[in-house]
Amino acid sequence: MSAKTSELSKKISHRLLQDILAGTLPHGHHVSAQQVADRYGVSRTPVREAFDKLEASHVLVRKPNRGYFVADTLPEAVAADLQETASQEAGDYQTLANDWLTNRISEEVTEQFLRQRYDWTKARVNDVLMRAVREGWAERKEGYGWRFLPVAKTPEAFDEIYRFRMAIEPAAMLEPSFELDRKVLDEQRRIQEGMLDLDMSAVPGQSLLENGSLFHEEIIKLSGNPFFFMALQRVNRMRRLMEYRAEINRERLVEQCTEHLEILALLEAGEIVDASYRMRQHLSGALKRKSPLAWNWATEGLEAQ
């Protein structure tokens, strides 16, 4: 087993723990190596290693001839360690993200520059940059160095993103090719209901926000038009940094989950037009709530520059 595989399996274990805490993988849920490999874009070898580690720490339970299942209860020590690790990693990631949002660093940088600026190790620089790549706002240059990609940095851009979403998401549901998929709807209902049963204060904010984005992306996929999905993915990445900076309002998240469930109920009943209208209302309300909050965080960073 190579050191590279071992390090990757550690990261997979961490992401699986985050998904369990966020309710994306509920207690008792069956997990397969192929499903996880597809979800995270990796091979099955490091996934199987991650499963072994999580079984040893009593996070997963292996049942003969049936595979791995999420344990009914998560060990307190494991959850505490995850929170501490997530907090440390989020701090470094947010430091870089904040500097990009507030124009403290240039569009193109080198790993050496980042190591010197933040006093990070080579491994830490790599971890932070790879997360930025996954989040869609950084890419490796063809020659040497890294490039940061455009994100929403102004209140106007943030508003425009939500208004764009208000235009495409309800419209996608009215496409002739829109087709209900009960499996997708059931999965999203499970996740949203699971979030309402969570102690949200114990779940990393990133995981909570990702569950919200996942809901909207899975629904727009049902349009059968891949361009709707690609457009939503792109703007979600552009707004994500701004929303990560804002303090997570747990009460608003409960309201968000409730509205998601209302949209699902309309879809399950075949009331597509009503679901489309409810989606527009939902996004309009989110714009009014989130825009000032996110921008207040951004301006605080700019004033501190």
N, C-alpha and C positions, 0 to 999 in steps of 0.2 A: 504494500500500500504506500503510495507516494505522499510526500508532505503536502503537495498541492491538493490531492484528493481529500486528505484529512482536514485541511483548512476549509475546503468547500463543504464538506459534510457538517462541519461546525456551524457554518453560516446557514445551511439548510435547517439544522436543528433549531437555530435561533428563529428563523422565519416560521417554522412549524409551531413553535411555542407562541409566537405573536398571533398566529392565526387561531390557535386554541384559545388564548386569552380574549381575543376579539370576538369569539363566537363563530368565526367562519368555519372552524372545525369543532363541532360541539362534542361534549362528553359522550362516549359510546359510539362515535362515528368511525366507520371503517375507512382506513387510509391504505392506498396501494402505492407501491413504488412507481408504477407507470404514471398514475394520476399526478403524483407530486412532481415527478420528473417533467411532465408536460406543463404543469402549472408554473414551475420555476425555470424552465428552459435548461435543464441539466440532464445528465445521463443517470441511469438507475444505480450505478455503482456507489456514488457518494450518498444517494438517497437511502440505500440499504444500510450503509454505515451509520447514517443519521438515525435511522430507525433503531438500530442496535443500541446506540447511546441513549436514546429517549426511553427505550425499554428498561435499560439499566437504572435510569433515574426515576422509573415508575410513572412516566408521562404517557407512554404507550404500553398496551398490554397485547402480548402475542397469544393468539388462540390457535391450537393445533388445527391444521387443514383449513383455516379461515383467514389467517393473516393478522395484521395489526389493527388495533382499535384504540381510540383516545380513552385514557383512563377516566373512570367516573369522577374522581377527584384529583386535582392537581396538587402535588406536594407544595406546601407553603414555602419551603426553602427554594425550590425551583422557580416559583413565581417571583420571589424577592430578588433572586439573582438576575432574572430576566429584566426586571424593572431597573436594577442598578446598571446593568450592561446597556440597556436601551437608552438610559439617561446619559451615560457617558458618550455613546456613539452619536446620539442626537445632538449633544452639545457641540461636538466637532463639526458635524454636518451642518448644523444651523449657523455656526460661525462662518463657514465658507458661503453658505447660501445668503446670509445677511450681507456679507461683503459684496456679493454679486448684485443683490437687489438694490443696494445703496451706492453702487458704482465706486466701491473702494478698490476694486481690482479690475484689471483690463480684461478684454474679451479673450485674449490668448495668454496662456501661462505655461510654465514648465513645472514638472514635479519638484525639481530642485528649488524653484521659487517658493512653492507651497511649503516645502519642508522648512525652509529658512524663515518664512513669514510667520508660520504657526508653531514652529518648534515641534513638528510631527515626525514620527518615524516613517520610513519608506512604506512599511506595511499599512500604517494609518492613512497616509496619503492615498494609497491604492484603494483602500476600503471606502474612503469618503468619495473619491472620484467615481468608483464603480457604482456607488449608490446614486450619484448624480446622473450617471449614464442611464441607470434603470428608471430614474424619475424623468428622464427626457430633457435635461437642460445642460448636458455636457457631452462632448464627443472627443475622441482621440484624433489628432490631426494626422494626415497621411505621412508627413515627414517626422516632425519632432514636436512634442508638446501637446497641449490640450486646448480646446476651444469651448467657451461657454455660449449657450444658445439663448435666443430671445425668450424672455418671460414677461409676465405682467408686472410692471414696475410702477405704474401710475394708476390713480383712481379711474381715469378715463378708460384705460386698457382693461381694468378689472370689470367695469360696467359693460364694456363692449363685449367681453367674453360671455357674460351672463345673458346679454341681449341676443347674442348669436345662438347660444344654447336654447333660449326661448323660441327662436325661429326654427331651429332644426329638430329638436327632440320631439315636440308635439307633431310636427309635420311628418317625421319618420314613421310615427304610429299610424298615419293615414295613408301611407304608401300602398298601392295595390298589391305589392309583394309582401306586405306585413303579414306574418303568420305566427300565431300563438304556439309556444312550445311549453307544454305543461311541466316538463322537467326543469326548464329554466325558471319558470314562475315558482314552482315548489321550492327550488333551491334558494331563490331570493327571499321568499317568505320565511324560510327557515332561518336565514341569516338575520333578517330584520327583526323577527320575533326574538331570536336569540340575543340580539343586542339590547332589547328592552329588558331582558332578564339578567343582564350583566351588571356587575358593579363597575360602571364606566370609569370611575375614578382610579381603578386599578389597571386599566387598559391603556397602553401607549396611544397617544392622540393620533399618531400616524396611522395606526391600524383602524381606528374609528373612521377617519377620513377616507381611507382606501375602500372600506366597505360601502361608503356612500357613492364613491365614484364607480365602483363595480356594479352597483344597482343600475345606474344610468347607462353604463356601457353595455350591460347585458340586455337591457330593454331595447336600446337602439339597434342592436344586432338583429333583432327580430324583424326589422324592416326588410331584410334581405338585400339591402343596398349597402355595399361595403364602404362607400364614400361617406355616408352618414357616420359610421363607426369611426373611420379614420379621422374625420374632422373633430369628433368629440374627444377622441383620445388626445389629439394634439392640443386642443384648448385646455383640457384637464391638466395636462402637464405644465402648460404655461401659467395656470392660476395656482398650482399646487404649492409653490414656494410661499406665495403670499399668505395662503390659508394656514400653512404650517406655522407661520410666525404668530398668528393670532391665537389668543388664549382659547382653548377648547371650552365651549359652553355646553355643559352636559345636558342642561334642560332643553336647549335648542336641538341637541342630537335626538332626544326623545321625541320632540315634535317632528323632526325630519323622518325618523323611522316610522312614526305613525302615519305621516303623509305618504311615505313609500308603500306602506301596507294598504292604504286607501286606493292607490293607483293599481296595485296588484289585484285587489278585490274587483275593481272594475274590469280589468283585463280578463280575470278568471270567469267573470260573468258574460264575457263577450261584448261588453259595452266599450268598444274601442274609441268611439268619438268622445264619449264622456271621459275616458281615461286620458285622451290627448288634451282635453281642456283642463283636466285636473293637473296634468304635468306642467302646463303653462302657468297655472296658478302657483304651483309648488316652486317653480324656478323664479317666478316674480317675487314671491315672498322671501326666497333665499337671497336674492339680489339686495333687497331692502335691508335684510338683517346683516349680511356678511360684508358688503362693500365698505361701510363706514368703519367697521371693526378692523378689518384687514388693513385698510389704509391708515388708520391711526397707528398701527404697529409700524408700518413702513415709514411714516413721517417721523416717528420717534427715532428711527435709525438714521434718517437723513439729518435730523437736527443734531444728532450726536456726532455727525461726521467731522 
